[in-house]
């Protein structure tokens, strides 16, 4: 039972891990290896959401491994700080009070919704990652489905959420100016793509 609970990366048992930003910093131990201590990054942005180890470093010096581990954690903190420095607006999380309550039987396609901030890790519990312009998904049109696809207004990245992640549609009076500008930009880009699509056909 004890072995089943261990998290393994290759032949190394994960002893410490900290997920900051888009990467997890991992420290593993394999006492049978020539280099018993290992530090690597793990990412999960793949079709199976499986841990993908990169930039692994092995050493027989525990303190050296801890130094690499803490350096990489600090580097990830700086990366996230840099990302968020671009958002020069109030990042206080939106709540249900800022939304029109979600009716899961109704379509939210084409609407700006608020994603529950509490589902994100602490560094991402900000308004910048909550406002999403929905463009599709079985969950977005109402009914039994859960998938909701859309574009995050703050960073322009398209992703998938679940319908139960949606707090509701943002109230018009709560929609910040930067979000209105982002919606206009996305719609302009979509409009610009349509003539090209027709020509390709």
LINUR-V746139 format. One record per pair of residues at least 24 apart in sequence whose C-alpha atoms are under 8 Angstrom apart, sorted by the first residue. I is the first residue (numbers start at 0). GAP is how many residues later the second one is. Records with the same first field share a line. If there is no record, write none. Layout:
I = GAP ; GAP
This chain:
8 = 44
11 = 26
17 = 55
19 = 53 ; 56 ; 57 ; 60 ; 103
20 = 55 ; 56 ; 58 ; 59 ; 102 ; 103
22 = 53
24 = 44 ; 47 ; 48
25 = 43
26 = 38 ; 39 ; 42
33 = 26
34 = 24 ; 25
35 = 24
36 = 24 ; 25 ; 28
37 = 27
38 = 26 ; 29 ; 30
79 = 43
86 = 41 ; 67
89 = 37
90 = 35 ; 36 ; 37
91 = 34 ; 35
92 = 24 ; 32 ; 33 ; 34 ; 37
93 = 32 ; 33 ; 36
94 = 72
95 = 71 ; 72
97 = 72 ; 73 ; 76
98 = 68 ; 69 ; 70 ; 71 ; 72
99 = 68 ; 69 ; 70 ; 71
100 = 66 ; 67 ; 68
101 = 64 ; 65 ; 66 ; 67
102 = 65
103 = 35 ; 38 ; 39 ; 59
104 = 36 ; 37 ; 38
105 = 35 ; 36 ; 37
106 = 33 ; 34 ; 35
107 = 26 ; 32 ; 33 ; 34 ; 61
108 = 24 ; 25 ; 26 ; 27 ; 31 ; 32
109 = 24 ; 25
110 = 58
111 = 57 ; 58
112 = 53 ; 54 ; 55 ; 56 ; 57
113 = 52 ; 53 ; 54 ; 55 ; 56
114 = 50 ; 51 ; 52 ; 53
115 = 49 ; 50 ; 51
118 = 46
127 = 25 ; 26 ; 27
128 = 24 ; 25
130 = 39 ; 48
132 = 50
138 = 24
152 = 26 ; 29 ; 30
153 = 25 ; 28
